[in-house]
Amino acid sequence: MKPVQLLGLAFGAAVFAGVVTLVSMGFFQTTTPAQHQAAITLALIIAGVSFIAVLVIVALLLLAVDPAQITKTVDRGVLIDEKSDEEPDADASGDDTAAR
């Protein structure tokens, strides 16, 4: 994911959160100017928080992915260790002869 795409995703989420806040506070209905100002202030705060949260969360999730591993085909469970495919552990097989 390119940095521009990451910023675009975070900006889109922030705009969505801001619009939802404005609609839920009745900004597009007939209200007083004080209520309009309160709705805009809260929408900007929520949009900013959601922008930063999406940016940080997606960036941290992207750090967990190794770019060299993206093109490899995975034919086994992702959370299974490679050594457990070759030989099972004595503890996992239920054989308690090693404990004697």
Contacts in CASP RR format, 6 or more apart in sequence:
PFRMAT RR
TARGET T0000
AUTHOR 0000-0000-0000
METHOD contacts of the structure
MODEL  1
MKPVQLLGLAFGAAVFAGVVTLVSMGFFQTTTPAQHQAAITLALIIAGVS
FIAVLVIVALLLLAVDPAQITKTVDRGVLIDEKSDEEPDADASGDDTAAR
1 58 0 8 1.000
1 62 0 8 1.000
6 55 0 8 1.000
6 58 0 8 1.000
6 59 0 8 1.000
6 62 0 8 1.000
7 55 0 8 1.000
9 54 0 8 1.000
9 58 0 8 1.000
10 51 0 8 1.000
10 52 0 8 1.000
10 54 0 8 1.000
10 55 0 8 1.000
10 58 0 8 1.000
11 51 0 8 1.000
13 50 0 8 1.000
13 51 0 8 1.000
13 54 0 8 1.000
14 47 0 8 1.000
14 48 0 8 1.000
14 50 0 8 1.000
14 51 0 8 1.000
14 54 0 8 1.000
15 47 0 8 1.000
16 50 0 8 1.000
17 46 0 8 1.000
17 47 0 8 1.000
17 50 0 8 1.000
18 43 0 8 1.000
18 44 0 8 1.000
18 46 0 8 1.000
18 47 0 8 1.000
18 50 0 8 1.000
19 43 0 8 1.000
21 39 0 8 1.000
21 42 0 8 1.000
21 43 0 8 1.000
21 46 0 8 1.000
21 47 0 8 1.000
22 28 0 8 1.000
22 39 0 8 1.000
22 40 0 8 1.000
22 43 0 8 1.000
25 35 0 8 1.000
25 38 0 8 1.000
25 39 0 8 1.000
25 42 0 8 1.000
25 43 0 8 1.000
26 35 0 8 1.000
26 39 0 8 1.000
27 36 0 8 1.000
27 39 0 8 1.000
27 40 0 8 1.000
27 43 0 8 1.000
31 39 0 8 1.000
76 85 0 8 1.000
84 92 0 8 1.000
90 97 0 8 1.000
90 98 0 8 1.000
91 98 0 8 1.000
END
